[in-house]
Amino acid sequence: MVVDGADKTAALTNRNAELVRLLETARDQLGDLREKLAQASAPPQTFATFVQWAGEHADVVSNGRRMRVSVMPSLEAQLEPGDEVLLNPMSVLVDKAEPERSGQAAIVREVLDDDRVLVVTRGEDERIVVLMGGDARQRVHEGDTVVIDPRTGFASEKIERTGVEALLLEEVPDVDYSSIGGLGSQIERIRDAIELPLRHPELYREHRLQPPRGMLLYGPPGCGKTLIAKAVAHSLADAVGADRSYFLSVKGPELLNKYVGETERYIRTIFERARAKASSGAPVVIFFDEMDALFRARGSGVSSDMETTIVPQLLTELDGVEALSNVLVIGASNREDMIDPAIVRPGRLDVKIEIARPNEAATMDIFSKYLTPELPLNAAELEAHRGDRVVTVRSMIATAVDCLFSESDSQRFISGALIRNVVDRAKTGAIKSVVAGDAGGISTAHVRAACEQEMLEARAVVAGAIGQV
């Protein structure tokens, strides 16, 4: 009997323990359900933007309305102007929220101080906004694109976009005058017009002579206009003793925009950025490639007459009220006759330099920039010239020039770009010879074959163009 009673007591004890466990589990589950039910039935919280502290309260903007609200004492987050916050149904600031990543794009027109910037939104509407994080003078510049919240008046960040920023190249090209062949007289005139006023400004002041504001490089394609503009930008920093210079390369056709006023805004932005860069004393080159595509003669009747507003905008920037100190405008065109005369008159693009097709002497000079003694040369030809690499290369260049100018009308096809292609073709031929198991190195035969192929293609292109006309 005693044993049976002990067994019953043990069984009841185990049953009670199991019941306690089940009750505790049910209690926990009921608590979770109550918590979830409370969360599901809780009223929604409101997003707002923190503006500033006002003692123990906070100024926020919610749904376009500015309010002064209480702050939950338990809030530990550090709040900065522009931060997203949460308000409970009693309009009490309870927590910090994740920032919104969308907004309206606006163009910076002017930096007013360390916190505020003047921006332009769609329709040329101007608005003053506060840049989150401050330090506006260092972080943004005229022409930059920022994201703003129109309801709160805050600018959250600077963004890169495919507008005018994509049309500008601010890095200075690594090209100097020694890299350019066959244009010695043109380079000398350019250096006299550009570097002389920068190296000897006191003499210009003494003679009451204004340095040129810009220049126009014109001539057939492939003859070095763009290369000269790059060399000018590279040499300007040395001429004025600055740490660096800026080269704003404007891709003319890509500047055109179908929306009224957008191309004019791009032009204003380009010059605003140039003035901002030049204000530190560094020289700035604005290079308009294919200038005839943008600034066609007004009233020509061969376009949509959009130049009636684009050309005046450029004229205003060239000789308007705002000075272009340390800013040089260079234009390049294959059709200078199509550019509006008001742009190329004296006082605007003062210096006009023709970049003509190279003659025989200039062609040899250009060849020497690409076909150099350091390249792999054919062993048999080196032996024929007693191992003298310089003499071997000169012989190849002389053969190439004779081949290119073998006919009376050859010069009208020759350009610096064609000469570079000839050398590239000769190098390719030498590589193919090595792959085929023949003797390696560039030979006169490779150079001659490359000249014949390039001239044949050039004549075919010109003949095709004439046939289409």
C-alpha positions as CSV (number, residue, x, y, z in Angstrom):
1,M,0.0,0.0,0.0
2,V,2.8,2.4,0.8
3,V,4.5,1.7,-2.4
4,D,1.3,2.4,-4.4
5,G,0.8,5.7,-2.6
6,A,4.3,6.8,-3.4
7,D,3.8,6.0,-7.1
8,K,0.6,8.0,-7.2
9,T,2.3,10.9,-5.5
10,A,5.1,10.9,-8.1
11,A,2.7,10.7,-11.0
12,L,0.7,13.6,-9.7
13,T,3.8,15.6,-9.2
14,N,4.9,15.0,-12.8
15,R,1.4,15.9,-14.0
16,N,1.5,19.1,-12.1
17,A,4.9,20.0,-13.5
18,E,3.7,19.4,-17.0
19,L,0.6,21.5,-16.4
20,V,2.8,24.3,-15.1
21,R,5.0,24.1,-18.2
22,L,1.9,24.2,-20.5
23,L,0.4,27.1,-18.6
24,E,3.7,29.1,-18.8
25,T,3.9,28.4,-22.5
26,A,0.3,29.5,-23.0
27,R,1.0,32.6,-21.0
28,D,4.0,33.5,-23.2
29,Q,2.1,32.8,-26.3
30,L,-0.8,34.9,-25.1
31,G,1.6,37.7,-24.3
32,D,3.1,37.6,-27.8
33,L,-0.4,37.7,-29.2
34,R,-1.3,40.7,-27.1
35,E,1.9,42.4,-28.2
36,K,1.2,41.7,-31.9
37,L,-2.4,42.7,-31.5
38,A,-1.3,46.0,-29.9
39,Q,1.1,46.6,-32.8
40,A,-1.6,45.8,-35.4
41,S,-4.1,48.0,-33.8
42,A,-1.7,50.9,-33.0
43,P,-2.4,54.1,-34.9
44,P,0.1,55.0,-37.7
45,Q,3.1,57.2,-37.0
46,T,3.9,60.2,-39.1
47,F,7.1,60.9,-41.0
48,A,8.6,64.4,-40.5
49,T,11.8,66.3,-41.2
50,F,13.8,67.7,-38.2
51,V,14.6,71.4,-38.6
52,Q,16.2,72.5,-35.4
53,W,16.1,72.3,-31.6
54,A,14.0,74.8,-29.7
55,G,15.0,74.2,-26.1
56,E,13.5,70.9,-25.0
57,H,11.2,70.9,-28.0
58,A,12.0,70.3,-31.7
59,D,10.9,72.1,-34.8
60,V,9.8,69.8,-37.6
61,V,8.1,69.9,-41.0
62,S,5.4,67.4,-41.7
63,N,3.2,67.4,-44.8
64,G,4.4,70.8,-45.6
65,R,3.5,72.3,-42.2
66,R,6.1,73.4,-39.7
67,M,5.4,72.5,-36.1
68,R,7.1,72.6,-32.7
69,V,6.7,69.3,-31.0
70,S,7.6,67.6,-27.8
71,V,10.4,65.0,-27.8
72,M,10.2,61.6,-26.1
73,P,12.7,61.7,-23.1
74,S,13.9,58.2,-24.0
75,L,15.1,59.3,-27.5
76,E,18.8,58.7,-27.7
77,A,19.4,59.4,-31.4
78,Q,21.5,62.5,-32.3
79,L,19.5,64.6,-34.7
80,E,20.8,67.0,-37.3
81,P,18.8,69.4,-39.5
82,G,17.3,67.5,-42.4
83,D,17.0,64.1,-40.6
84,E,13.9,62.0,-41.0
85,V,12.0,61.5,-37.7
86,L,8.8,59.7,-36.6
87,L,5.9,61.4,-34.7
88,N,3.3,59.4,-32.7
89,P,-0.4,60.2,-32.9
90,M,0.1,62.8,-30.2
91,S,2.7,64.6,-32.5
92,V,5.5,63.6,-30.1
93,L,8.9,62.9,-31.6
94,V,9.6,59.3,-30.7
95,D,12.4,58.1,-33.0
96,K,14.8,58.7,-35.9
97,A,13.8,57.2,-39.3
98,E,15.8,56.1,-42.3
99,P,16.3,59.0,-44.8
100,E,14.3,59.1,-48.0
101,R,16.4,58.4,-51.1
102,S,14.2,60.2,-53.6
103,G,13.5,63.8,-54.3
104,Q,13.5,66.5,-57.0
105,A,16.6,67.4,-58.9
106,A,17.7,71.0,-59.0
107,I,20.7,72.9,-60.4
108,V,22.8,75.0,-58.1
109,R,22.7,78.6,-59.4
110,E,24.7,80.2,-56.5
111,V,26.3,79.2,-53.2
112,L,25.0,81.8,-50.7
113,D,26.9,80.7,-47.5
114,D,28.0,77.6,-45.8
115,D,24.5,76.3,-45.4
116,R,22.3,77.8,-48.1
117,V,22.4,77.5,-51.9
118,L,20.2,79.1,-54.6
119,V,18.9,76.4,-56.9
120,V,16.8,76.3,-60.1
121,T,14.1,73.7,-60.5
122,R,12.0,73.0,-63.5
123,G,10.6,76.0,-65.2
124,E,13.5,78.1,-64.1
125,D,11.9,78.6,-60.7
126,E,14.5,79.7,-58.2
127,R,14.5,78.6,-54.6
128,I,16.8,78.9,-51.6
129,V,17.4,75.5,-49.8
130,V,19.6,74.4,-46.9
131,L,22.3,71.8,-47.7
132,M,22.2,69.0,-45.1
133,G,25.6,68.7,-43.4
134,G,26.6,72.3,-44.2
135,D,30.0,73.2,-45.7
136,A,28.2,74.1,-48.9
137,R,31.1,76.2,-50.4
138,Q,33.4,73.2,-50.4
139,R,30.8,70.5,-51.3
140,V,28.9,72.0,-54.2
141,H,29.6,74.5,-57.0
142,E,27.6,76.4,-59.6
143,G,26.1,74.0,-62.1
144,D,26.1,71.0,-59.8
145,T,22.9,68.9,-59.4
146,V,21.5,68.3,-56.0
147,V,18.4,66.4,-54.6
148,I,15.9,68.6,-52.8
149,D,12.7,68.1,-50.9
150,P,10.4,70.8,-52.0
151,R,8.2,70.4,-48.9
152,T,11.0,71.0,-46.4
153,G,13.5,73.1,-48.3
154,F,16.5,70.8,-47.6
155,A,19.0,69.6,-50.2
156,S,20.2,66.1,-49.3
157,E,23.1,65.3,-51.6
158,K,25.0,66.1,-54.8
159,I,24.4,63.7,-57.6
160,E,26.1,63.0,-61.0
161,R,23.7,63.2,-63.9
162,T,24.0,62.9,-67.7
163,G,23.3,66.6,-68.3
164,V,25.9,69.3,-68.7
165,E,28.2,67.4,-66.3
166,A,28.5,64.6,-68.9
167,L,29.5,67.1,-71.5
168,L,32.4,68.5,-69.6
169,L,35.9,67.0,-69.2
170,E,37.7,68.8,-66.4
171,E,40.9,66.8,-66.4
172,V,43.9,68.4,-68.1
173,P,45.0,66.2,-71.0
174,D,48.6,64.9,-70.9
175,V,49.5,66.4,-74.3
176,D,52.2,69.1,-74.8
177,Y,53.4,70.9,-77.9
178,S,56.3,68.5,-78.4
179,S,53.7,65.8,-79.2
180,I,52.4,67.7,-82.2
181,G,54.1,67.4,-85.5
182,G,53.9,69.5,-88.7
183,L,52.3,72.6,-87.1
184,G,55.4,74.6,-85.9
185,S,54.2,78.0,-87.3
186,Q,50.7,77.6,-86.0
187,I,51.9,76.6,-82.5
188,E,54.3,79.6,-82.4
189,R,51.4,81.9,-83.2
190,I,49.2,80.3,-80.6
191,R,51.9,80.6,-77.9
192,D,52.4,84.2,-78.8
193,A,48.7,84.9,-78.5
194,I,48.0,83.0,-75.3
195,E,51.2,82.5,-73.2
196,L,52.8,85.9,-73.8
197,P,50.0,87.9,-72.0
198,L,50.2,85.4,-69.1
199,R,54.0,85.5,-68.8
200,H,54.4,89.2,-69.2
201,P,51.1,90.9,-68.0
202,E,53.0,94.1,-67.0
203,L,54.0,94.7,-70.6
204,Y,50.4,94.3,-71.8
205,R,49.3,96.8,-69.1
206,E,52.0,99.2,-70.1
207,H,51.0,99.0,-73.8
208,R,47.3,99.1,-72.8
209,L,46.8,95.9,-74.8
210,Q,44.0,93.5,-74.0
211,P,44.9,89.8,-74.3
212,P,42.7,87.7,-76.6
213,R,39.6,86.2,-75.2
214,G,39.5,83.3,-77.5
215,M,40.6,81.7,-80.7
216,L,39.2,79.7,-83.6
217,L,41.0,76.7,-85.1
218,Y,39.6,75.8,-88.5
219,G,40.6,73.4,-91.2
220,P,39.9,69.9,-92.6
221,P,39.3,67.1,-90.1
222,G,42.1,65.0,-88.6
223,C,44.8,67.8,-88.9
224,G,45.3,68.5,-85.2
225,K,42.8,71.1,-84.0
226,T,41.7,69.1,-80.9
227,L,45.3,68.1,-80.2
228,I,46.4,71.8,-80.2
229,A,43.5,72.7,-77.8
230,K,44.7,70.0,-75.4
231,A,48.3,71.2,-75.6
232,V,47.2,74.7,-74.8
233,A,45.4,73.6,-71.6
234,H,48.5,71.6,-70.6
235,S,50.9,74.5,-71.0
236,L,48.7,77.2,-69.4
237,A,49.5,76.1,-65.8
238,D,53.2,76.5,-66.5
239,A,52.7,79.9,-68.1
240,V,51.0,81.4,-65.1
241,G,52.8,79.4,-62.4
242,A,49.6,77.8,-61.1
243,D,49.4,74.3,-59.6
244,R,47.1,73.2,-62.3
245,S,44.8,74.3,-65.1
246,Y,41.3,73.2,-66.1
247,F,40.2,72.0,-69.6
248,L,36.4,72.0,-70.1
249,S,35.8,70.1,-73.3
250,V,32.3,70.7,-74.6
251,K,31.0,68.2,-77.1
252,G,29.1,70.5,-79.4
253,P,26.3,68.3,-80.9
254,E,25.6,66.7,-77.5
255,L,24.9,70.1,-76.0
256,L,21.8,70.5,-78.2
257,N,18.5,69.8,-76.3
258,K,15.0,69.6,-77.7
259,Y,13.5,71.5,-74.8
260,V,13.3,75.3,-75.2
261,G,16.0,77.1,-73.1
262,E,17.9,74.0,-72.0
263,T,20.8,74.5,-74.4
264,E,21.1,78.1,-73.3
265,R,21.1,76.9,-69.6
266,Y,23.9,74.5,-70.4
267,I,26.0,77.3,-71.9
268,R,25.4,79.5,-68.8
269,T,26.4,76.6,-66.6
270,I,29.6,76.0,-68.5
271,F,30.7,79.6,-68.1
272,E,29.6,79.7,-64.5
273,R,31.7,76.6,-63.8
274,A,34.7,78.1,-65.7
275,R,34.4,81.4,-63.6
276,A,34.3,79.4,-60.4
277,K,37.4,77.4,-61.3
278,A,39.2,80.5,-62.5
279,S,38.5,82.5,-59.3
280,S,41.2,80.6,-57.5
281,G,43.8,81.9,-60.1
282,A,44.0,78.7,-62.1
283,P,43.6,79.2,-65.9
284,V,40.6,77.6,-67.6
285,V,40.2,76.5,-71.2
286,I,36.7,76.1,-72.6
287,F,37.0,74.1,-75.8
288,F,34.0,73.9,-78.1
289,D,34.5,71.1,-80.6
290,E,32.4,71.1,-83.9
291,M,31.5,74.7,-83.2
292,D,29.5,75.1,-86.4
293,A,27.0,72.5,-85.0
294,L,26.0,74.9,-82.2
295,F,26.6,78.4,-83.4
296,R,25.4,78.4,-86.9
297,A,25.0,81.7,-88.7
298,R,21.6,83.2,-87.8
299,G,19.1,83.6,-90.6
300,S,20.8,81.0,-92.8
301,G,17.5,79.1,-93.3
302,V,19.3,75.7,-93.1
303,S,18.2,74.8,-89.5
304,S,15.3,75.2,-87.1
305,D,16.4,78.7,-86.2
306,M,17.4,77.6,-82.7
307,E,20.6,79.5,-83.2
308,T,18.6,82.8,-82.7
309,T,18.8,82.2,-79.0
310,I,21.9,80.0,-78.6
311,V,24.3,82.5,-80.4
312,P,23.2,85.5,-78.3
313,Q,23.7,83.5,-75.2
314,L,27.3,82.7,-76.1
315,L,27.9,86.4,-77.1
316,T,26.6,87.5,-73.7
317,E,29.0,85.2,-72.0
318,L,32.0,86.2,-74.1
319,D,31.7,90.0,-73.6
320,G,28.9,90.5,-71.1
321,V,29.0,92.2,-67.7
322,E,30.8,89.4,-65.9
323,A,34.5,89.3,-66.7
324,L,36.2,86.2,-68.0
325,S,39.4,86.5,-66.1
326,N,41.8,83.6,-66.6
327,V,39.2,81.9,-69.0
328,L,40.1,81.2,-72.6
329,V,37.6,80.1,-75.2
330,I,38.8,77.9,-78.1
331,G,36.6,76.8,-80.9
332,A,37.3,74.2,-83.5
333,S,35.4,73.7,-86.8
334,N,35.7,72.0,-90.1
335,R,33.2,74.5,-91.6
336,E,34.2,78.0,-90.3
337,D,32.1,79.6,-93.0
338,M,28.9,78.3,-91.2
339,I,29.7,79.9,-87.9
340,D,27.8,83.1,-87.1
341,P,30.0,86.2,-88.0
342,A,29.3,87.9,-84.7
343,I,31.1,85.1,-82.8
344,V,34.3,85.3,-84.9
345,R,34.6,89.0,-85.1
346,P,37.6,90.8,-83.4
347,G,37.0,91.2,-79.7
348,R,35.5,87.8,-79.2
349,L,37.4,85.0,-80.9
350,D,40.3,87.3,-81.8
351,V,42.8,84.8,-83.1
352,K,41.9,82.7,-86.1
353,I,44.4,80.0,-87.1
354,E,44.0,77.7,-90.1
355,I,45.2,74.1,-89.5
356,A,45.8,73.1,-93.0
357,R,46.7,69.7,-94.4
358,P,50.4,68.8,-94.1
359,N,52.9,69.2,-96.9
360,E,55.8,66.8,-97.4
361,A,58.0,68.4,-94.7
362,A,55.2,68.5,-92.2
363,T,54.3,64.9,-93.0
364,M,57.8,63.8,-92.2
365,D,57.6,65.6,-88.9
366,I,54.3,63.9,-88.0
367,F,55.7,60.5,-89.0
368,S,58.6,61.1,-86.6
369,K,56.1,61.4,-83.7
370,Y,54.7,57.9,-84.3
371,L,57.4,55.9,-86.1
372,T,60.3,56.1,-83.6
373,P,63.7,54.3,-83.3
374,E,62.5,52.6,-80.1
375,L,60.0,50.4,-81.9
376,P,60.9,46.9,-83.0
377,L,62.6,47.2,-86.5
378,N,63.3,44.5,-89.1
379,A,66.7,43.0,-88.5
380,A,67.6,42.9,-92.3
381,E,66.9,46.6,-92.7
382,L,68.9,47.4,-89.6
383,E,71.8,45.4,-91.0
384,A,71.5,47.3,-94.3
385,H,71.9,50.6,-92.4
386,R,74.8,49.3,-90.2
387,G,72.6,48.9,-87.2
388,D,71.7,52.6,-87.0
389,R,68.1,52.7,-85.8
390,V,67.7,56.4,-86.5
391,V,68.9,56.1,-90.1
392,T,66.6,53.1,-90.6
393,V,63.6,54.9,-89.4
394,R,64.4,58.0,-91.5
395,S,64.6,55.8,-94.5
396,M,61.2,54.2,-93.8
397,I,59.7,57.7,-93.3
398,A,61.1,59.0,-96.6
399,T,59.7,56.0,-98.4
400,A,56.3,56.6,-96.8
401,V,56.3,60.3,-97.7
402,D,57.2,59.4,-101.3
403,C,54.4,56.9,-101.4
404,L,51.8,59.2,-100.0
405,F,52.7,62.1,-102.4
406,S,53.2,59.9,-105.4
407,E,50.2,61.6,-107.2
408,S,49.5,65.3,-107.8
409,D,46.3,65.3,-105.9
410,S,47.5,63.3,-102.9
411,Q,47.8,66.2,-100.5
412,R,44.1,66.7,-100.3
413,F,43.7,63.3,-98.7
414,I,46.5,63.5,-96.2
415,S,46.0,64.4,-92.5
416,G,47.7,63.7,-89.2
417,A,45.0,61.1,-88.4
418,L,45.8,59.3,-91.7
419,I,49.5,59.3,-90.9
420,R,48.9,57.8,-87.5
421,N,46.7,55.1,-89.1
422,V,49.5,54.3,-91.6
423,V,52.0,53.7,-88.7
424,D,49.3,51.6,-86.8
425,R,48.8,49.5,-89.9
426,A,52.5,48.9,-90.4
427,K,52.7,47.8,-86.7
428,T,49.9,45.4,-87.2
429,G,51.5,44.0,-90.3
430,A,54.8,43.4,-88.4
431,I,52.8,41.6,-85.6
432,K,51.1,39.4,-88.2
433,S,54.5,38.5,-89.7
434,V,55.8,37.4,-86.3
435,V,52.6,35.3,-85.8
436,A,53.1,33.7,-89.2
437,G,56.7,32.7,-88.3
438,D,58.4,35.3,-90.6
439,A,61.0,37.8,-89.5
440,G,59.8,40.2,-86.9
441,G,60.0,44.0,-86.7
442,I,58.6,46.8,-88.8
443,S,60.0,46.9,-92.3
444,T,59.8,49.3,-95.3
445,A,57.4,46.8,-97.0
446,H,55.0,47.1,-94.1
447,V,55.1,50.9,-94.2
448,R,54.6,51.0,-98.0
449,A,51.7,48.6,-97.9
450,A,50.1,50.6,-95.1
451,C,50.4,53.8,-97.1
452,E,48.8,52.2,-100.2
453,Q,45.9,50.8,-98.2
454,E,45.2,54.1,-96.4
455,M,45.3,56.2,-99.6
456,L,43.0,53.6,-101.4
457,E,40.5,53.9,-98.6
458,A,40.7,57.7,-98.4
459,R,40.0,58.0,-102.1
460,A,37.1,55.6,-101.9
461,V,35.5,57.5,-99.1
462,V,35.8,60.8,-101.0
463,A,34.5,59.2,-104.2
464,G,31.6,57.8,-102.4
465,A,30.7,61.2,-100.8
466,I,30.9,62.9,-104.2
467,G,28.7,60.2,-105.7
468,Q,26.0,60.8,-103.1
469,V,26.0,64.5,-103.8
